[in-house]
Amino acid sequence: MKNKVVDLLSQYIDGFEKAELESIIEIPPKPEMGDFAFPCFKLAKVYHKAPPLIAKELSEKIEQPDFLSEIRVMGGYLNFFVDKSQYAKKIVDNYLNSDNYGGSDEGSGKTICIDYSSPNVAKNFHVGHLRTTIIGNSIYKIYEKLGYHVERINHLGDWGTQFGKLIVAYKRWGSKEAVETNGISELMSIYVKFHDEAEKEPSLNDEARAWFTKMEHGDEEALSIWKWFRDISLKEFLRVYDMLGIEFDSYAGESFYNDKMAAVIEELKDKGLITVSDGAQIVNLDEYNMPPCLITKKDGSSLYATRDISAALYRKKTYDFSKCIYVTGLEQKLHFAQWFKVIELMGYDWYKDLIHVPYGLVSLKGGKLSTRHGNVIYAEDILKESIQKIESIIEEKNPELPDKETVAKQVGIGAILFNTLYNQRIKDVVFDWEKILNFDGETGPYVQYTYARAASVLRKIGDYDTTIDYSLLTDEASMALLKEIERYSAVVKDAADKLEPSIIARYAVDLAQSFNKFYHDCQINVEDTNIKYTRANIVAITKSILKDALGLLGMTCPEQM
C-alpha cells in the first residue's frame, strides 16, 4: 500500500524520484490521522510555497484511487486513509498465495557457510557456547527461509596447546577409569589442576608444548590419547545439541586442517607475506594498524589463525560460498580482522565475503565465566533447570495438561532460546529466571502461550469456512494485527541483512501483543457464523506466522499450555 501511495504521488510531484518520496512518507502516530502521511516541507523549498498550501493543492489535483477511502489535508501534511477492506484482502491474499510466507527465493543457487558453536574438546559445554550455538542456528534458519543453501559447520576446538596440557595432566594426575566413568568433568578437573600446578611449576607449560608438537608430528601415543578425549567430548556435546534440536552438516574441527596448513604456509611464503620474528613466522600488519598475525610459533607449531586461514581456503574450494559467517564472542574481533586481512593480502577477492558476527558475554549474576579456573556454568544444567522450573509451574497452574513433559521441554528450552535472542546479540546476556520464565512479559513463554491460545480458539470453533468478509476486519484491533502480519517478509529480510535474530524475536512479541488485543477486543466464537469464520481465518494465519517466526529462533510451539 505504501508503494501504491508513492506511485500515486509521483504522478503529481515533479523533481523527486520515487525512492526519495518513499523515504519522506511517514506513518501517523494515531490511527485517526490516517495510514500514511506525506509531509510537504521538502517541497516548500522547491515550489517556494508554504507546506499547508502545497498539501491543499495536491489534494485538489489527485484523483482518489479505489484503494484509498480518503485523502485529507492536516496542516503541512497530506494524509492518506487506506480502504481498510481492500487492505485486509490484499494482506490475506498475499498470505494465501504464498507457500513460504515471509520468505523468498533470493538465495536460490547460493551457498552460505556458517561457523558456530565450536566448543573446545575436553571442556564442558558451558553457557557461553550456548550463545554462539543459538545465534548461529537462528541465522541458519533465517537464510534457509530466504532460499539459500546453508552449510552448518561446527568447527570443533580439537587442536592446540591445550591438548598438550591435558595429556600432561592426564599422565600426572588422571586415570583411564576416572575418565571413562566421569567423562568431560574428569578432563575439566585435571585441566584446572594443570593450571593451578603450572603457576607453581612453570616447566609444566614447556612439557605441554612438547606434547602438542608431538601431536602435530603424528606421534602415535599423543594422537591416541587426543582422539579418545575427542570422542568422549563429542558424545556429551551431541546430548546438548539434541536437547536444543540442533544439527550440523560438518564437525570438521581444527584438527581436520592439520595436513592442509603446510601448503598454506608455503603459499604465504611464496607471496612474500611471511617474516620471521624471534623464531616465529608472522604476517606483518603494521600498516593496517593491527598487531602481526602469528602463523607459527618458534617451535613450529600452528596457531588459531593458521587453522582459520586453512579452513577458509578449504571451504571456498569445497562449497564456493557467497558468504562465510563466523559467530563468536566480541573479544575475538581483532583475531578475525587480522586473518581476514591476510586472506585479502593473499590476493583472494572473496575476503569481503568473510563475516564476523560478534556477540556479548553471558553470565549468571556473578560475572564473566572462566574455564581455566573452573568458574563455569554448564549449558546442560541450565537447560535442565529451566525445564524443571516449567514443570513446577505446570503442576501448580495446570496439572491436568496433556503430555506435560513435552510441553515443559518446549517451554523451558524455548525460554532460554528466546532470552538469548531477544536483545541485540552484541549486548551481554544475564540469566534471570524470574524474567526468563515470565508468562506475561516480552518472553518466550508469553509468545508460546499466545500461540497455544490461538490453537485453543480454533479447537473450540472446529471446522470453519475459509470465506472471509473483509468488511468485518476494518476495526482498529483487526487492522493493527493485519499490519503486523503484512510486515513479516520485511522483518525476515531485515534480520538476514543485519545478521540479527533479535529482529525476529521482537517481531514475535509484537505479533503476539497485537493478537492478544484482537482476541480481547473482537469476540471470535460467536453465533454469527460470518463473523466467527472471518475472525477464525485471521486467528489461523496469526498462529501459522507465530509458529514460523518462533521456528526461526529454533523454538517449537505447544498446542496446549
Backbone torsions as a table, in degrees:
resi	resn	phi	psi	omega
1	MET	NA	-36.4	178.0
2	LYS	-62.8	-42.0	178.9
3	ASN	-61.8	-37.1	178.9
4	LYS	-65.5	-39.4	177.8
5	VAL	-65.1	-40.5	177.9
6	VAL	-61.9	-46.0	178.9
7	ASP	-58.8	-41.4	-179.9
8	LEU	-63.4	-48.7	-178.8
9	LEU	-62.9	-37.6	-177.0
10	SER	-62.5	-22.3	178.4
11	GLN	-73.8	-20.7	-173.4
12	TYR	-117.7	-6.2	-177.8
13	ILE	-119.2	119.7	179.1
14	ASP	-93.5	152.4	172.6
15	GLY	86.2	5.4	178.8
16	PHE	-129.4	129.6	174.5
17	GLU	-71.9	157.7	179.4
18	LYS	-58.6	-39.9	-178.8
19	ALA	-62.2	-36.5	179.9
20	GLU	-71.0	-41.1	177.4
21	LEU	-61.3	-40.9	-179.8
22	GLU	-63.1	-38.8	-179.2
23	SER	-69.3	-23.2	-178.7
24	ILE	-81.7	-33.2	-175.4
25	ILE	-60.2	138.3	-179.6
26	GLU	-119.8	161.6	171.1
27	ILE	-99.2	119.3	-178.1
28	PRO	-59.3	149.6	-177.0
29	PRO	-69.9	-21.7	-178.9
30	LYS	-128.6	141.8	-179.0
31	PRO	-57.5	-34.3	-177.6
32	GLU	-69.2	-8.6	178.4
33	MET	-95.0	3.7	178.4
34	GLY	106.9	-177.4	-177.7
35	ASP	-99.1	-31.3	178.4
36	PHE	-138.7	146.6	178.2
37	ALA	-130.0	134.5	177.9
38	PHE	-111.9	106.7	178.2
39	PRO	-74.6	132.9	-174.3
40	CYS	-97.0	14.3	-174.6
41	PHE	-68.4	-37.0	178.3
42	LYS	-68.1	-32.1	179.7
43	LEU	-69.4	-25.6	-178.0
44	ALA	-59.7	-36.5	-179.0
45	LYS	-69.0	-31.3	-178.3
46	VAL	-83.0	-44.5	-174.6
47	TYR	-92.3	-7.3	179.1
48	HIS	54.5	44.6	177.1
49	LYS	-134.0	160.0	178.4
50	ALA	-70.0	141.0	-179.1
51	PRO	-52.2	-43.3	178.9
52	PRO	-60.7	-35.5	179.7
53	LEU	-68.7	-41.3	177.8
54	ILE	-61.6	-43.5	179.6
55	ALA	-61.0	-42.5	-179.4
56	LYS	-65.4	-43.6	-179.1
57	GLU	-64.9	-40.5	178.4
58	LEU	-63.1	-43.2	-178.2
59	SER	-62.1	-31.7	179.6
60	GLU	-77.6	-28.9	-179.4
61	LYS	-80.2	-39.9	-170.7
62	ILE	-69.7	127.2	171.8
63	GLU	-82.7	120.6	-173.9
64	GLN	-67.0	119.0	179.9
65	PRO	-80.2	170.0	-176.4
66	ASP	-62.5	-31.1	-173.9
67	PHE	-77.6	-5.6	177.1
68	LEU	-111.3	140.8	176.5
69	SER	-95.0	-21.8	-179.0
70	GLU	-164.2	146.1	169.5
71	ILE	-121.9	121.7	-172.3
72	ARG	-129.4	137.5	175.7
73	VAL	-84.8	129.7	176.0
74	MET	-132.3	90.7	-176.7
75	GLY	64.7	-126.5	179.4
76	GLY	-88.2	15.1	-178.8
77	TYR	-114.9	147.3	169.8
78	LEU	-109.6	113.0	-173.5
79	ASN	-103.9	137.6	-175.6
80	PHE	-113.5	129.4	177.9
81	PHE	-107.5	114.7	-178.8
82	VAL	-74.3	142.2	171.9
83	ASP	-66.3	108.3	-168.8
84	LYS	-64.0	-34.9	178.9
85	SER	-64.5	-45.2	178.9
86	GLN	-65.3	-40.2	179.7
87	TYR	-61.5	-45.5	179.1
88	ALA	-61.2	-43.1	-179.5
89	LYS	-63.3	-41.1	-179.4
90	LYS	-60.8	-45.1	-178.5
91	ILE	-65.1	-47.2	-178.4
92	VAL	-65.3	-40.4	178.1
93	ASP	-61.4	-41.7	178.1
94	ASN	-59.2	-41.5	179.1
95	TYR	-66.6	-48.5	-175.3
96	LEU	-67.1	-27.7	-177.5
97	ASN	-90.1	6.4	-179.3
98	SER	-115.6	135.4	173.8
99	ASP	-96.7	3.6	176.7
100	ASN	-148.5	61.5	-173.4
101	TYR	-60.0	130.5	-177.2
102	GLY	94.0	-16.7	-178.5
103	GLY	-102.1	-171.5	178.2
104	SER	-161.4	-179.3	176.2
105	ASP	-112.5	25.4	-177.1
106	GLU	-60.1	-27.1	-177.1
107	GLY	-94.5	8.2	-177.9
108	SER	-55.7	126.4	179.3
109	GLY	81.7	3.0	-179.4
110	LYS	-113.7	147.1	179.3
111	THR	-115.7	136.2	173.7
112	ILE	-120.2	130.6	173.0
113	CYS	-97.2	132.3	174.5
114	ILE	-122.8	121.6	-179.6
115	ASP	-102.8	109.8	-177.0
116	TYR	-150.3	170.4	-175.8
117	SER	74.4	-80.4	170.9
118	SER	44.7	54.6	178.0
119	PRO	-70.2	159.5	177.0
120	ASN	-84.2	128.3	177.0
121	VAL	-59.2	144.5	178.6
122	ALA	72.4	11.8	173.5
123	LYS	-128.4	140.1	-177.4
124	ASN	-63.4	148.1	178.8
125	PHE	-73.8	104.6	-174.4
126	HIS	-102.3	179.1	-174.1
127	VAL	-63.9	-24.4	175.0
128	GLY	-62.9	-39.4	177.5
129	HIS	-68.6	-28.4	177.8
130	LEU	-58.4	-39.4	-174.6
131	ARG	-62.8	-51.6	-179.8
132	THR	-64.3	-38.0	-178.2
133	THR	-64.3	-46.0	-176.6
134	ILE	-71.1	-43.0	179.1
135	ILE	-64.8	-48.0	-179.2
136	GLY	-60.4	-42.2	-179.8
137	ASN	-63.9	-39.0	179.3
138	SER	-68.2	-42.0	178.2
139	ILE	-61.8	-40.1	176.7
140	TYR	-57.8	-48.1	-177.0
141	LYS	-66.0	-37.1	178.8
142	ILE	-64.5	-46.7	179.8
143	TYR	-67.9	-35.5	177.3
144	GLU	-62.2	-38.1	179.0
145	LYS	-64.5	-26.1	178.8
146	LEU	-90.9	13.0	171.5
147	GLY	90.3	3.9	179.2
148	TYR	-78.9	149.8	165.9
149	HIS	-87.6	124.8	-175.2
150	VAL	-115.9	127.2	173.1
151	GLU	-95.3	116.1	-178.3
152	ARG	-92.3	110.2	-172.2
153	ILE	-111.6	123.2	175.1
154	ASN	-102.8	93.8	-175.8
155	HIS	-80.5	79.0	-174.7
156	LEU	-55.8	138.3	173.9
157	GLY	-80.6	75.9	-173.4
158	ASP	-117.4	30.3	179.4
159	TRP	-154.8	153.9	177.3
160	GLY	127.6	173.1	-175.3
161	THR	-58.6	-27.7	-178.9
162	GLN	-59.0	-26.5	179.0
163	PHE	-76.4	-28.0	171.1
164	GLY	-63.8	-41.7	178.4
165	LYS	-62.1	-42.6	-178.9
166	LEU	-65.9	-39.8	179.4
167	ILE	-63.5	-44.2	177.2
168	VAL	-60.0	-46.7	-179.0
169	ALA	-61.4	-42.7	-179.3
170	TYR	-63.6	-44.6	-177.7
171	LYS	-68.1	-31.1	-177.4
172	ARG	-86.1	-43.9	-169.4
173	TRP	-126.7	-4.3	-176.2
174	GLY	-100.9	177.1	174.5
175	SER	-149.4	152.6	-179.7
176	LYS	-59.7	-42.2	-177.8
177	GLU	-62.1	-44.4	-178.0
178	ALA	-65.3	-40.8	179.9
179	VAL	-67.1	-43.5	-179.3
180	GLU	-66.8	-32.8	-178.7
181	THR	-78.6	-44.8	-170.7
182	ASN	-104.7	-8.1	175.7
183	GLY	60.7	-136.1	-174.5
184	ILE	-60.3	-34.4	-177.4
185	SER	-61.2	-33.9	176.7
186	GLU	-70.3	-42.0	178.3
187	LEU	-62.9	-40.0	176.8
188	MET	-62.5	-41.5	-177.5
189	SER	-61.9	-47.1	-178.4
190	ILE	-73.6	-26.7	176.7
191	TYR	-67.0	-44.9	177.3
192	VAL	-62.6	-40.3	179.6
193	LYS	-63.0	-38.5	178.0
194	PHE	-55.8	-47.6	-176.7
195	HIS	-68.0	-35.4	176.8
196	ASP	-63.8	-44.4	-177.8
197	GLU	-72.5	-34.7	-178.3
198	ALA	-66.5	-25.4	176.2
199	GLU	-67.1	-30.1	178.0
200	LYS	-90.4	-29.0	-175.9
201	GLU	-131.5	81.4	-174.4
202	PRO	-58.0	-23.1	-179.0
203	SER	-62.6	-18.4	177.1
204	LEU	-60.2	-33.2	179.2
205	ASN	-65.9	-38.3	177.0
206	ASP	-64.9	-40.2	178.6
207	GLU	-62.5	-41.0	179.9
208	ALA	-65.5	-42.4	179.3
209	ARG	-62.9	-36.8	179.6
210	ALA	-64.7	-40.4	178.8
211	TRP	-66.5	-37.7	179.0
212	PHE	-68.5	-37.8	176.0
213	THR	-60.3	-39.1	175.7
214	LYS	-59.7	-42.3	178.3
215	MET	-59.0	-46.1	-177.6
216	GLU	-66.6	-24.8	-180.0
217	HIS	-95.6	9.5	172.9
218	GLY	82.7	19.6	178.8
219	ASP	-58.5	128.0	-172.7
220	GLU	-63.4	-45.3	-178.0
221	GLU	-65.6	-45.1	-179.0
222	ALA	-61.2	-44.6	-178.6
223	LEU	-69.7	-32.9	178.8
224	SER	-64.5	-45.9	178.4
225	ILE	-65.6	-42.8	179.9
226	TRP	-59.4	-45.8	-178.7
227	LYS	-63.5	-37.7	178.4
228	TRP	-62.4	-46.4	177.4
229	PHE	-59.8	-41.6	-177.1
230	ARG	-64.7	-45.1	-179.3
231	ASP	-62.5	-41.6	178.8
232	ILE	-62.6	-42.8	-177.6
233	SER	-66.3	-46.9	-175.9
234	LEU	-61.0	-37.0	178.4
235	LYS	-59.4	-43.2	-179.6
236	GLU	-72.9	-36.6	177.6
237	PHE	-61.6	-43.5	-177.8
238	LEU	-61.4	-30.9	178.2
239	ARG	-66.0	-39.8	177.9
240	VAL	-68.7	-44.3	179.3
241	TYR	-60.2	-37.4	179.1
242	ASP	-64.3	-40.7	177.0
243	MET	-60.9	-37.7	-177.7
244	LEU	-83.5	-11.6	-176.1
245	GLY	70.6	34.4	-174.8
246	ILE	-113.7	136.6	177.9
247	GLU	-127.5	162.7	178.2
248	PHE	-129.7	154.6	176.3
249	ASP	-90.4	-23.0	-178.0
250	SER	-145.5	135.1	172.9
251	TYR	-111.8	25.3	179.8
252	ALA	-68.7	104.7	-178.0
253	GLY	-91.6	-164.3	-176.7
254	GLU	-60.6	-34.5	-178.1
255	SER	-63.5	-28.0	-178.1
256	PHE	-59.3	-26.4	-174.6
257	TYR	-98.5	8.2	-177.2
258	ASN	-59.9	-39.4	-178.4
259	ASP	-88.7	4.3	-178.9
260	LYS	-108.1	-8.6	-173.8
261	MET	-76.7	-32.9	-177.8
262	ALA	-58.7	-42.6	-179.5
263	ALA	-65.8	-36.1	179.5
264	VAL	-67.4	-43.1	178.7
265	ILE	-62.4	-40.3	177.4
266	GLU	-63.0	-41.7	179.1
267	GLU	-62.6	-41.8	178.3
268	LEU	-61.7	-39.3	177.6
269	LYS	-66.6	-46.3	-178.0
270	ASP	-60.3	-31.7	-178.3
271	LYS	-90.3	7.6	175.0
272	GLY	69.4	26.9	-176.5
273	LEU	-96.3	-18.2	-175.9
274	ILE	-88.8	133.1	167.4
275	THR	-128.2	156.8	-179.0
276	VAL	-103.4	130.7	-180.0
277	SER	-133.6	112.7	-179.7
278	ASP	53.7	38.4	177.2
279	GLY	87.5	-16.3	179.0
280	ALA	-90.4	149.1	175.5
281	GLN	-94.3	127.5	-176.5
282	ILE	-134.2	162.1	166.5
283	VAL	-109.6	117.9	-176.7
284	ASN	-74.4	127.5	-178.0
285	LEU	-121.9	24.2	-177.5
286	ASP	-54.8	-43.2	-174.9
287	GLU	-70.4	-9.3	176.9
288	TYR	-106.9	15.1	178.0
289	ASN	57.4	38.8	176.7
290	MET	-131.0	151.0	173.2
291	PRO	-62.4	162.9	179.5
292	PRO	-63.4	149.3	175.7
293	CYS	-90.6	113.4	-178.6
294	LEU	-76.2	128.0	-178.8
295	ILE	-102.8	-45.7	172.4
296	THR	-139.7	149.1	174.4
297	LYS	-75.8	173.3	-178.1
298	LYS	-67.4	-20.3	176.1
299	ASP	-87.0	3.4	176.3
300	GLY	92.3	-7.5	-178.1
301	SER	-75.6	153.0	-175.4
302	SER	-83.5	170.3	178.0
303	LEU	-129.4	177.8	-179.1
304	TYR	-54.3	-44.3	-176.1
305	ALA	-61.0	-42.1	179.5
306	THR	-57.4	-45.6	-177.0
307	ARG	-71.4	-36.3	179.3
308	ASP	-68.4	-39.4	177.2
309	ILE	-64.0	-44.6	179.2
310	SER	-61.9	-41.2	-179.6
311	ALA	-64.9	-42.2	-179.0
312	ALA	-63.2	-43.8	178.7
313	LEU	-62.7	-41.1	179.1
314	TYR	-64.5	-44.6	-176.9
315	ARG	-66.6	-38.8	179.0
316	LYS	-63.1	-43.1	-179.4
317	LYS	-68.0	-39.5	-174.3
318	THR	-80.2	-43.7	-173.0
319	TYR	-107.8	-16.0	-174.8
320	ASP	47.6	54.5	-174.3
321	PHE	-66.3	151.7	170.8
322	SER	-90.2	-22.7	172.4
323	LYS	-148.0	144.9	171.0
324	CYS	-125.8	113.7	-170.8
325	ILE	-106.5	135.1	-179.8
326	TYR	-118.4	116.4	-178.4
327	VAL	-102.1	101.3	-179.4
328	THR	-141.7	173.8	-179.9
329	GLY	-63.2	153.0	-179.9
330	LEU	-58.3	-29.7	-177.0
331	GLU	-65.5	-13.5	179.3
332	GLN	-94.7	10.1	-176.1
333	LYS	-55.8	-46.2	-178.5
334	LEU	-65.3	-42.1	179.3
335	HIS	-54.2	-47.3	-178.2
336	PHE	-70.4	-39.1	178.3
337	ALA	-59.5	-39.1	-178.9
338	GLN	-65.3	-53.8	-174.1
339	TRP	-78.0	-22.9	170.1
340	PHE	-60.8	-42.0	179.2
341	LYS	-64.1	-37.7	178.1
342	VAL	-62.4	-43.0	177.6
343	ILE	-58.7	-41.9	178.0
344	GLU	-62.9	-45.4	-179.2
345	LEU	-65.5	-24.4	176.6
346	MET	-73.1	-9.2	176.1
347	GLY	95.9	12.9	-179.3
348	TYR	-92.8	116.4	-176.0
349	ASP	-72.0	-12.1	179.5
350	TRP	-80.9	6.5	176.1
351	TYR	-57.0	-30.3	-178.6
352	LYS	-70.3	-13.6	179.5
353	ASP	-92.3	1.6	176.2
354	LEU	-90.2	123.4	-172.9
355	ILE	-128.5	123.7	174.5
356	HIS	-92.8	125.3	178.2
357	VAL	-109.8	97.6	-175.9
358	PRO	-86.2	157.1	175.6
359	TYR	-140.8	163.4	-177.5
360	GLY	-81.6	-176.1	-177.0
361	LEU	-78.5	160.2	175.6
362	VAL	-119.4	136.2	178.8
363	SER	-147.4	162.8	175.2
364	LEU	-121.2	74.6	-179.4
365	LYS	35.9	80.0	-177.2
366	GLY	164.3	5.6	173.1
367	GLY	96.8	-172.7	-175.3
368	LYS	-65.4	146.4	179.6
369	LEU	-86.6	146.4	178.8
370	SER	-139.0	119.8	179.1
371	THR	-72.2	-36.8	-170.9
372	ARG	-58.1	-38.6	-177.1
373	HIS	-107.2	14.8	172.0
374	GLY	80.2	4.0	179.0
375	ASN	-84.9	80.4	-169.5
376	VAL	-140.0	142.4	175.8
377	ILE	-110.4	124.4	-174.1
378	TYR	-80.5	139.9	-178.9
379	ALA	-60.3	-43.4	-177.8
380	GLU	-61.5	-38.4	178.6
381	ASP	-65.0	-41.5	178.7
382	ILE	-61.9	-46.3	-178.5
383	LEU	-63.7	-44.4	180.0
384	LYS	-64.4	-40.1	-179.7
385	GLU	-64.6	-39.8	178.8
386	SER	-63.1	-43.5	178.6
387	ILE	-61.5	-44.5	-179.0
388	GLN	-62.8	-39.1	179.6
389	LYS	-65.4	-39.3	177.5
390	ILE	-67.7	-38.0	176.5
391	GLU	-58.0	-41.2	179.1
392	SER	-64.4	-40.7	179.1
393	ILE	-65.1	-40.7	178.5
394	ILE	-62.9	-45.2	179.9
395	GLU	-60.6	-32.5	-178.6
396	GLU	-79.5	-41.0	-170.5
397	LYS	-102.7	-28.5	-176.5
398	ASN	-150.7	65.8	-174.4
399	PRO	-64.8	-17.8	-179.6
400	GLU	-91.0	5.2	-177.9
401	LEU	-59.0	127.8	177.5
402	PRO	-65.7	146.4	174.6
403	ASP	52.4	51.2	-174.7
404	LYS	-58.5	-38.7	-176.8
405	GLU	-63.1	-43.9	179.9
406	THR	-64.6	-44.3	-179.9
407	VAL	-62.3	-42.7	179.7
408	ALA	-60.9	-38.6	179.2
409	LYS	-69.2	-44.3	180.0
410	GLN	-60.8	-44.2	-176.2
411	VAL	-78.4	-41.1	-179.1
412	GLY	-63.0	-48.3	179.8
413	ILE	-73.5	-37.6	177.1
414	GLY	-58.9	-36.7	179.7
415	ALA	-62.3	-41.2	178.5
416	ILE	-66.6	-45.0	179.9
417	LEU	-59.6	-47.6	-176.1
418	PHE	-66.3	-41.9	178.6
419	ASN	-61.2	-36.3	179.9
420	THR	-70.0	-34.4	-171.4
421	LEU	-100.2	-12.8	-171.1
422	TYR	-67.1	-40.8	178.0
423	ASN	-91.0	159.0	178.4
424	GLN	-52.0	139.5	-172.3
425	ARG	-61.2	-25.7	-177.3
426	ILE	-72.6	-17.1	-179.7
427	LYS	-81.1	150.3	177.4
428	ASP	-71.3	150.2	179.1
429	VAL	-115.8	131.1	175.7
430	VAL	-116.3	132.5	177.4
431	PHE	-80.9	109.5	178.5
432	ASP	-123.2	101.5	-171.4
433	TRP	-56.7	-40.2	-176.9
434	GLU	-60.4	-37.9	179.7
435	LYS	-78.3	-44.4	-174.7
436	ILE	-60.3	-41.0	-172.2
437	LEU	-98.1	13.1	-179.2
438	ASN	-72.6	130.5	-179.9
439	PHE	-88.2	-1.2	-176.9
440	ASP	-113.8	-20.0	-176.1
441	GLY	-88.2	-165.0	179.0
442	GLU	-85.7	73.6	-171.4
443	THR	-132.8	168.6	175.8
444	GLY	-59.9	-50.3	179.3
445	PRO	-57.1	-34.8	178.6
446	TYR	-63.2	-46.7	-178.7
447	VAL	-68.6	-41.3	177.9
448	GLN	-63.1	-38.3	178.7
449	TYR	-65.3	-37.3	177.0
450	THR	-63.0	-42.3	176.6
451	TYR	-60.3	-46.0	-179.9
452	ALA	-63.4	-34.7	177.0
453	ARG	-63.8	-44.3	178.1
454	ALA	-61.7	-42.3	178.5
455	ALA	-61.8	-40.1	179.5
456	SER	-63.6	-42.7	178.7
457	VAL	-58.3	-46.5	-177.3
458	LEU	-68.5	-34.9	176.8
459	ARG	-63.4	-41.4	-178.9
460	LYS	-67.5	-35.6	179.7
461	ILE	-73.7	-36.1	-177.7
462	GLY	76.9	-144.8	179.9
463	ASP	-66.7	140.1	178.7
464	TYR	-143.4	153.4	-179.8
465	ASP	-73.4	141.0	-179.7
466	THR	-89.0	2.6	175.2
467	THR	-72.2	134.1	-176.2
468	ILE	-119.9	131.9	173.4
469	ASP	-95.1	101.0	-172.4
470	TYR	-68.9	-19.1	177.7
471	SER	-68.3	-14.9	179.4
472	LEU	-89.6	2.7	-176.0
473	LEU	-114.5	25.3	-175.4
474	THR	-98.9	-1.3	178.2
475	ASP	-72.1	166.6	-174.0
476	GLU	-61.1	-45.0	-177.2
477	ALA	-66.5	-41.1	179.0
478	SER	-65.5	-43.2	179.5
479	MET	-62.9	-42.6	-180.0
480	ALA	-61.9	-40.8	179.1
481	LEU	-67.5	-42.9	179.5
482	LEU	-63.1	-36.0	177.9
483	LYS	-64.9	-37.2	175.9
484	GLU	-66.0	-41.5	178.2
485	ILE	-60.8	-42.5	-176.5
486	GLU	-62.9	-36.1	-171.5
487	ARG	-84.8	4.2	-176.7
488	TYR	-59.2	-44.0	-179.1
489	SER	-59.4	-43.9	-180.0
490	ALA	-65.0	-35.0	179.8
491	VAL	-66.0	-46.4	-179.7
492	VAL	-61.6	-44.7	179.8
493	LYS	-63.3	-42.8	179.7
494	ASP	-63.0	-41.8	179.4
495	ALA	-63.6	-38.9	178.1
496	ALA	-68.3	-46.7	-177.9
497	ASP	-61.5	-37.1	-177.4
498	LYS	-96.3	0.4	-177.4
499	LEU	49.6	48.6	-169.5
500	GLU	-133.6	89.3	179.8
501	PRO	-60.3	-21.8	-179.8
502	SER	-59.5	-25.8	178.3
503	ILE	-63.7	-38.8	176.9
504	ILE	-69.2	-45.0	-177.9
505	ALA	-60.7	-43.4	-179.4
506	ARG	-69.6	-34.9	175.1
507	TYR	-62.7	-41.8	-180.0
508	ALA	-58.6	-40.2	177.2
509	VAL	-66.0	-44.4	179.3
510	ASP	-59.9	-44.7	179.7
511	LEU	-63.9	-42.7	179.2
512	ALA	-63.0	-42.4	179.9
513	GLN	-65.4	-41.5	178.1
514	SER	-64.4	-39.7	178.5
515	PHE	-65.0	-42.7	-178.4
516	ASN	-65.1	-32.2	174.8
517	LYS	-69.7	-42.0	176.2
518	PHE	-59.5	-45.3	179.7
519	TYR	-60.8	-38.6	-178.7
520	HIS	-74.8	-42.3	-173.2
521	ASP	-85.7	-28.4	-172.8
522	CYS	-118.2	99.8	-179.5
523	GLN	-61.1	133.3	-170.6
524	ILE	-101.6	-54.4	-175.3
525	ASN	-85.8	76.0	-175.3
526	VAL	-112.1	172.1	-179.0
527	GLU	-64.0	-43.7	-177.5
528	ASP	-66.0	108.9	-175.4
529	THR	-66.8	-29.1	178.3
530	ASN	-61.6	-46.1	177.7
531	ILE	-68.4	-46.5	-176.0
532	LYS	-59.9	-47.6	-176.4
533	TYR	-71.8	-37.1	177.5
534	THR	-60.2	-48.9	-178.3
535	ARG	-70.3	-32.5	177.9
536	ALA	-62.0	-37.3	178.2
537	ASN	-64.1	-38.7	178.7
538	ILE	-69.1	-37.3	175.9
539	VAL	-60.6	-45.3	-178.1
540	ALA	-63.3	-40.7	178.7
541	ILE	-64.6	-45.6	179.5
542	THR	-61.0	-45.0	179.5
543	LYS	-57.8	-44.1	-179.3
544	SER	-63.6	-42.7	-178.5
545	ILE	-71.5	-38.2	175.5
546	LEU	-58.0	-44.8	179.8
547	LYS	-62.5	-41.7	-178.6
548	ASP	-67.4	-44.2	-178.8
549	ALA	-64.2	-45.0	178.0
550	LEU	-65.7	-33.9	175.7
551	GLY	-60.3	-34.8	177.6
552	LEU	-67.9	-18.1	176.2
553	LEU	-94.8	-0.8	-179.5
554	GLY	89.6	9.4	-175.7
555	MET	-97.6	153.6	172.4
556	THR	-114.3	161.2	-172.2
557	CYS	-118.6	123.1	174.1
558	PRO	-75.0	140.2	178.7
559	GLU	-74.7	-23.5	177.6
560	GLN	-135.8	145.7	177.1
561	MET	-139.8	NA	NA
